[in-house]
Amino acid sequence: MKHIVIIGGGIAGIETASALTDAGHWVTLIEKDAQIGGKLNNWSNLFPNFTPVEKITDELKEKCRRKDFSILTNTEVNSVLRNKDKFSINTSDNQQLEADAIVVATGYELFDARRKEEYGYKIYDHVITSADLEQLFKSGEKLTVAAGKIPKRIAFVHCVGSRDEKSGNHYCSKVCCITGVKQAIELKKHLPDAEIFCFYMDLRMYGKHFEELYREAQEKYDIQFIRGRLSEASEKIDKSLLIKAEDTLSGRPLKMNVDLLVLLIGMEAGKGTAAAATSCSIGCEESGFLQTADSFLQSNISMQDGIFLAGSCTAPMTVNDTVLHARSAAQEVNNYLQKTR
Amino acid sequence: MEPTTFIWPFTIGLLFISCFLVIIVGIWISSLSRIDKSRIWHNIFTRKSLESLREIFMESLLHRKIFRKNAVLGYMHMSLAFGWFLLIVVGHIDACNHFQSLSVPAYKAIFFRFYISEAATTLSGKILAASMDLLLVFVLSGVMLAYFKRLNSRLFGMKKTTQLKIGDRIALSSLWLIFPLRFLAESVSAGIHHNGSIISQPTGNMLATLLPIHLFEMPLWWAYSGSLALFFMAMPVSRYMHIPVEVVLIFLRNYGIRVKKRISGFSRIQVYSCSRCGICLDSCQMNHAAIKDTQSVYVLKHIRNRNITDEKLFNCLLCGRCQPDCPVGLELNDLRITQRIESTKEYNSSYEYLKNGKVAVSPQTEVIYFAGCMTHLTPAILKSMKEIFALAKVKYWFMDEDKTACCGRPLMQVGQYEAAKKLIEHNRERILASGAKKLVVSCPICYKVFNEDYALPGIKVQHHSEYLLELMAENRLPIHKLPMRVVYHDPCELGRGSGIYHQPRLLLDEYTELVPMKNEKEASYCCGGSLANIKIQMNERNQIRDNVLDEYLGYQPDILATACPLCKKTFAKSNKLPVHDIAEVIYMAIQQKNISIAGEIKDEKVPKVEFWR
């Protein structure tokens, strides 16, 4: 029986593990956190149809319980050594694992919004990120700001830490446009009297039902989309925020007072993926995401024989893209193990 | 012996260069402003002229500043300059002594050895002849070193040496030929007439045993005279113009004349005073981004030749790091800015929308606070300053709270002088109308222009690092030391630009554990974010920044402190090292908040937004 080690217990890792177990392999999943499920655990509902995250995570966890593969939580990979077709993996709790193949599914990290200091995240009271908002959605029903006030005007800023030369990330994080539309609608449902503005560069509604949701946001929920990036925000005495932007469609500078500012933060490869790139000796692209053998037919193949890639460690991905990418990774591993038998 | 024909190339060359210099220096001086001309008249018969002579001796002849950089490089320059100078002086004394006359024509001194057919008989004559031989060897050692420098500049502490154009090549080749030819000519004459001294005589005798030297005598003296003539003729189109022009520069500079915003005779004098030694090349951080043709030495050359392109002129951070290294003490930054003003078309800058309005400030106002646009983009600095003002109970008027016109410095840096003047006038009127006596600025870019280009009589302009130090000294700020290793990055406009090195250090020393660094103060780096460069690419900026950060990381600091919002933003982008403005550091120290190694402020603000349960 062949043994496969999967690094990362998010959706990509779990899905790959489950598919490889089905194919009759022995799989070990290594997760650095105490629980599996990755960043999805912190989310509330998923675009484009507001599916509660639990529907996905419960099913994934159910797979973990039902299927026969081992999970090492609170564990990180220290080093990976190759000996011909075998890999020897040393973990942070000094276990030695022997594997015939490795799948890297280390995922992404959220952009640290403090790096865009001009938006005042963690400096001003009422600037939050899209991830913070999901946490708030998870926690209750009604939203308040200073002194129990219900926010009347809310602004979303798209592309925070994505497509931004100044923060060093040139790429598009792919999920934030539609996340903004989804969250704006959710907020409007919570606060029907609030005015909601989205400041965008352009909106990339590429996925199934995305464009429809965007249209619904405008027609049904009266959310206003302004093409223009925020230049800065400043806090007033009442803790509301004065934001400055340019409406590039009308060609005018614009000042606006809002009660809440939501930053739609992008994805970065992060430390886990960087560590995996080093320990496995596989290359990174300029963006920090892992290099794939090609983008069409070998998007799960790394620069090292026997090491495979799954999910958003290769590029920003939505949940459904990640699941599909994980399954194709399992297929590639299976083919590889058949060949080396 | 009567003059022979070979003296003519030399004599014509000398006449040519003398006339040329008188005319061109005359034109430059006559184009100076009336104030500058009166500066000359008022100072010419004062100690300043003597000081200038002393400076000329120390710098133009001994090259003291180059010695400090590298002893071999200093020796090379000194042997050529001081050695040649002594050859001329001692040669004249030798000739005067021989001919027993005080009015010996130049050619007789220069070609003295040709004109004498007997050996020196007097003791003074012998000593002078021996000195001339030794001096020539001294100069020749410099020529040899110059030769090696072209082959390998690293031996001289320089990573790079300048690239030469045709005029320079002719002048350089003739300069290198002058002294070996003189040595050979004198030795051959000594071999024929048996009248040499300690070195030329043995050399002459040796040559006589090997060659029919009488055939070589005249051609060698011709060649020597010709190489001198060639050098003089090539001088106006070569870098060696710096030799005479630097002398003029030193006098004018000591009389208090400086480069202004516009090109003038004095800025031309500075441009011609550049010896293109290339010492400025090594300190330039553009090298870190593989940009190697925009450095001061090249830009001055193109300004002089009137073929400067915007690509080179504007691809510079104006960090001024080359300036302290310049052995001639040229105002490299200001020279570049004057040329930028000259090369820039003024854009339509009516600024009609700027309304001065009424400035209503309470008479108790102690301080005008001007944050500046970059500080508005770094709200952590702004917030710290506001909290500190509140803590020290300072009555202040926040002049640009709702934003005001720009300070004008970024426009000035890119040559938009007329536009900058309008903004300066607008802000100036508002500052004066407030009636307050102190202007505190958070951005060094603003600080420099407020200090230098705003006429604000009776108003003290301070950067917040100076001001916070003052508050601390007046016991208006509590002191709590943070147990953190801090390295301090000097912002260019505050440090080299305005000479504020000590105040931020005194503050940080009081509130943190400040770690000294090798490249600080005058030698400090630029962060790479400078607004003055409008040609550089973002990835090139990042290379410059990362180079600096890598060096800082070597000191294993907990945080990097700076005193400029632009430096902070530039460094913060890299994520390599937590970076904070000095105002933030002081505020955190007062609050006794520790910053963890990862740079996170413990018990930092969590966004206060919640759902009702």
HADDOCK unambig.tbl for C-alpha pairs under 7 A between the chains (distance, minus, plus):
assign (segid A and resid 115 and name CA) (segid B and resid 572 and name CA) 6.74 0.50 0.50
assign (segid A and resid 115 and name CA) (segid B and resid 573 and name CA) 6.50 0.50 0.50
assign (segid A and resid 117 and name CA) (segid B and resid 377 and name CA) 6.71 0.50 0.50
assign (segid A and resid 117 and name CA) (segid B and resid 378 and name CA) 5.50 0.50 0.50
assign (segid A and resid 117 and name CA) (segid B and resid 379 and name CA) 6.75 0.50 0.50
assign (segid A and resid 118 and name CA) (segid B and resid 377 and name CA) 4.28 0.50 0.50
assign (segid A and resid 118 and name CA) (segid B and resid 378 and name CA) 5.38 0.50 0.50
assign (segid A and resid 118 and name CA) (segid B and resid 379 and name CA) 6.31 0.50 0.50
assign (segid A and resid 120 and name CA) (segid B and resid 379 and name CA) 6.29 0.50 0.50
assign (segid A and resid 122 and name CA) (segid B and resid 605 and name CA) 5.55 0.50 0.50
assign (segid A and resid 122 and name CA) (segid B and resid 606 and name CA) 6.04 0.50 0.50
assign (segid A and resid 122 and name CA) (segid B and resid 607 and name CA) 6.16 0.50 0.50
assign (segid A and resid 123 and name CA) (segid B and resid 380 and name CA) 6.33 0.50 0.50
assign (segid A and resid 123 and name CA) (segid B and resid 605 and name CA) 6.77 0.50 0.50
assign (segid A and resid 125 and name CA) (segid B and resid 607 and name CA) 4.71 0.50 0.50
assign (segid A and resid 125 and name CA) (segid B and resid 608 and name CA) 5.25 0.50 0.50
assign (segid A and resid 126 and name CA) (segid B and resid 607 and name CA) 5.75 0.50 0.50
assign (segid A and resid 126 and name CA) (segid B and resid 608 and name CA) 6.25 0.50 0.50
assign (segid A and resid 126 and name CA) (segid B and resid 609 and name CA) 6.43 0.50 0.50
assign (segid A and resid 127 and name CA) (segid B and resid 607 and name CA) 6.39 0.50 0.50
assign (segid A and resid 128 and name CA) (segid B and resid 607 and name CA) 6.28 0.50 0.50
assign (segid A and resid 136 and name CA) (segid B and resid 610 and name CA) 6.55 0.50 0.50
assign (segid A and resid 136 and name CA) (segid B and resid 611 and name CA) 6.24 0.50 0.50
assign (segid A and resid 139 and name CA) (segid B and resid 611 and name CA) 6.79 0.50 0.50
assign (segid A and resid 140 and name CA) (segid B and resid 611 and name CA) 5.36 0.50 0.50
assign (segid A and resid 140 and name CA) (segid B and resid 612 and name CA) 6.14 0.50 0.50
assign (segid A and resid 140 and name CA) (segid B and resid 613 and name CA) 5.20 0.50 0.50
assign (segid A and resid 141 and name CA) (segid B and resid 611 and name CA) 5.94 0.50 0.50
assign (segid A and resid 141 and name CA) (segid B and resid 612 and name CA) 6.15 0.50 0.50
assign (segid A and resid 141 and name CA) (segid B and resid 613 and name CA) 6.51 0.50 0.50
assign (segid A and resid 142 and name CA) (segid B and resid 611 and name CA) 4.85 0.50 0.50
assign (segid A and resid 142 and name CA) (segid B and resid 612 and name CA) 5.11 0.50 0.50
assign (segid A and resid 143 and name CA) (segid B and resid 610 and name CA) 5.73 0.50 0.50
assign (segid A and resid 143 and name CA) (segid B and resid 611 and name CA) 4.27 0.50 0.50
assign (segid A and resid 143 and name CA) (segid B and resid 612 and name CA) 6.33 0.50 0.50
assign (segid A and resid 144 and name CA) (segid B and resid 609 and name CA) 6.06 0.50 0.50
assign (segid A and resid 144 and name CA) (segid B and resid 610 and name CA) 5.67 0.50 0.50
assign (segid A and resid 144 and name CA) (segid B and resid 611 and name CA) 6.06 0.50 0.50
assign (segid A and resid 145 and name CA) (segid B and resid 608 and name CA) 6.71 0.50 0.50
assign (segid A and resid 145 and name CA) (segid B and resid 609 and name CA) 5.02 0.50 0.50
assign (segid A and resid 145 and name CA) (segid B and resid 610 and name CA) 6.83 0.50 0.50
assign (segid A and resid 167 and name CA) (segid B and resid 573 and name CA) 5.80 0.50 0.50
assign (segid A and resid 232 and name CA) (segid B and resid 377 and name CA) 6.26 0.50 0.50
